[in-house]
């Protein structure tokens, strides 16, 4: 009986572990990649962000850089332009161990509360990491886009 319960728990854990599908930013010349990207809670390929909900974003940055002070941007597309996600620090070292390790996984974890003022829409969230404040967009360590849905405010 105990073995059966353990086996069912294991199967459920494996089945519920999922990697959120992402794609490389269309206008990025990134020298690295973000792998094992995941958003919790998210139970479909296109995550639904409900207002005022705690969301945890995890993944691994792999790059050939050993950046001391990388900068991170999390943005949401609204009306053909990207707006920076408020309340998140640009200092990537708050979410990832610095300095970065070259050619090795650099795990990161970002926790945020979803916005309650965006209108319901299908949109794109963009996560980009650059070498430093003085870098330009061409010096991107990694940039990914995630398709998300912004849900309506519950009545």
CORHUQUI-V774748 format. One record per pair of residues at least 6 apart in sequence whose C-alpha atoms are under 6 Angstrom apart, sorted by the first residue. I is the first residue (numbers start at 1). J is the second residue. D is the distance in Angstrom with one decimal. If there is no record, write none. Layout:
i:j:d
I:J:D
I:J:D
This chain:
i:j:d
19:37:5.8
19:38:5.1
20:37:5.8
20:38:4.9
22:145:5.7
22:146:5.1
23:144:5.5
23:145:5.4
24:144:4.6
25:143:5.5
25:144:5.0
25:145:5.6
29:138:5.8
30:140:4.7
30:141:5.1
30:142:4.9
31:141:5.2
32:62:5.5
32:63:4.1
32:141:5.1
32:142:5.0
33:61:5.9
33:62:5.3
33:142:5.2
34:60:5.5
34:61:4.6
35:59:5.9
35:60:5.2
36:59:4.9
37:58:5.7
37:59:4.1
38:57:5.7
38:58:5.3
39:56:5.8
39:57:4.6
40:55:5.7
40:56:5.2
46:147:5.7
46:148:5.3
47:148:4.9
48:148:5.8
48:149:4.6
48:150:5.9
49:150:5.0
49:151:5.8
50:151:5.0
51:114:5.4
51:115:5.5
51:116:4.6
52:113:5.6
52:114:4.9
52:115:5.9
52:116:5.8
53:113:5.3
53:114:5.3
54:112:5.7
54:113:4.4
55:111:5.8
55:112:5.4
55:113:6.0
56:110:5.7
56:111:4.5
57:109:5.7
57:110:5.0
58:108:5.6
58:109:4.5
59:107:5.7
59:108:5.6
60:105:5.5
60:106:5.1
60:107:4.2
60:108:5.9
61:105:5.7
61:106:5.0
62:103:6.0
62:104:5.7
62:105:5.0
63:102:5.7
63:103:5.5
64:102:4.5
64:103:5.1
65:102:5.0
66:99:5.9
66:100:4.6
66:101:5.3
66:102:5.2
67:99:5.6
67:100:5.4
67:131:5.7
68:98:5.9
68:99:4.3
69:132:5.8
70:92:5.5
70:130:5.7
70:131:4.7
70:132:4.9
71:90:5.3
71:91:5.2
71:92:5.1
71:129:5.6
71:130:5.3
71:132:5.6
72:90:4.9
72:92:5.0
72:128:5.7
72:129:4.4
73:127:5.7
73:128:5.3
74:84:6.0
74:85:5.6
74:126:5.7
74:127:4.6
75:82:5.7
75:83:5.2
75:84:4.3
75:85:5.1
75:125:5.7
75:126:5.1
76:82:5.3
76:83:5.5
76:124:5.9
76:125:4.5
77:123:6.0
77:124:5.5
95:108:5.3
95:109:5.3
95:110:5.8
96:108:4.5
120:150:4.9
120:151:5.1
120:152:5.2
121:149:5.8
121:150:5.2
122:149:4.5
123:147:5.9
123:148:5.5
124:146:5.5
124:147:4.6
124:148:5.7
125:145:5.7
125:146:5.2
126:144:5.8
126:145:4.5
127:143:5.6
127:144:5.5
128:142:5.7
128:143:4.1
129:141:5.5
129:142:5.4
130:140:4.4
130:141:5.1
